[in-house]
């Protein structure tokens, strides 16, 4: 079962994100809270929150989550299924919930980043997301936004009939499976 996250779910989400931090990267707890409450706190951003957090529940137990930021191009910030519950159907269901949420708001363009060395790249490809480029990862360990040595693949997914390639050309979608 996929549902919007609640404040009660946050300890599980933060714990799982910390355990999987080498794959997910770091997002502070207040960002997860903002996804649930709809209000951001702090001086670095506006108080409006366009982010949404969904959880996957199996037999009454949480087994994963996804965090989306909704904008002109919506972004999957994090998606994670706990190791003992990893099935492609759960990840697919979490993505579908976020994409459906975006589509109801008129959003058709989605993006995500996945470190090049992770098996998760296969997941994105199986879901019909298209790799459009890559960049160096971001590390916050020493200085703000210092580049890491990790390459991050950038994936795009569009629910309309056109696809913008890495050169900015609008092309009809071909051989791209819609995985909703």
Number of C-alpha atoms within 10 A of each C-alpha: 12 19 13 16 22 15 13 9 17 17 11 15 23 16 11 19 25 16 12 16 12 11 18 18 16 16 14 10 13 14 18 23 20 20 23 22 15 15 16 21 14 8 7 7 9 10 13 11 18 15 23 23 27 23 27 22 15 13 7 8 8 18 21 25 28 25 23 26 21 21 15 12 15 22 22 20 19 20 21 23 22 15 11 7 12 13 11 12 9 22 20 16 18 25 23 16 20 24 26 15 15 22 14 9 11 11 19 19 22 23 20 20 23 22 21 17 12 12 11 15 19 10 14 20 14 15 19 18 23 20 20 15 14 15 14 15 19 16 16 12 9 7 8 9 11 13 14 13 10 14 17 21 20 19 22 23 27 21 17 13 10 15 20 16 15 11 8 8 10 11 11 12 15 9 7 16 14 12 15 15
